[in-house]
Amino acid sequence: MKRRFVALAALAAVSSPALALQQTAPAAGPEAASAPSVTPAVAAAPVADVSVLPANSEVIVALNEALSSDDKRLGDTFSLTVSQDVKANGAVVIPKGTRAVGQITYRKGKGGFGKSGKIDLDFRYIDYEGRHIPLEGHYHQEGNGNGAAAVGAVLAAGVIGGLIVHGHSARIPQGHEFVVHLVDAIPLGAPTTAGSPALIAASYTPTPVNTHVMTPKERKAAEKAAGEAAKRAREAGVH
């Protein structure tokens, strides 16, 4: 009996610390049971590079100087300014104030018998960020002379060659605006953040700008060739 009592006492001594630890350990609360899991941060996707400023997009340019058939010569260049922002998808690609260049491709001074001066302009390129972005556009201007009336006055006077009636020079004032168009489709690089200005892609290589101006002899030859081609086309249509 005594041995049994000793054994029970020893068992109680061994189990008491474990029991005490179990009783004093705090129970897990509902907050611990429902603690949210941590989700690793995901980097934002880059903005897709899908923008292009299309070929034939309109560009408004204004003359930086007055032009006249009196003081301009064939092949002379003249300065222009882009007068309105050129945009793609709402972002400015070519800002207003950018310089552009045009060229005199035909010029004829005023003459007797009321013949007016004439001048032709061709628009060559926009000078932007070290690139010559090609333009296309043509403009013809004549003076306000009245050739038929002048010839009639001379004949009535009966002194052909004795009475000189001059026409008017072709003039275009400073600030005059023209609508021209881009030759190239211009790829745009992806902006670093949404809503930032559009950038012309580094891969864009402008089409070479043609600055050749036909001489009067070349122009006559081209006009003659065009007339003959039109005549052949008409004859072919008849047959």
Helices and strands as residue ranges (DSSP letters): H 2-24, H 30-33, E 52-53, E 58-63, E 67-68, E 77-82, E 86-88, E 91-94, E 99-108, E 118-128, E 131-136, E 138-142, H 147-157, E 171-172, E 177-182, E 186-189, E 199-200, H 216-238
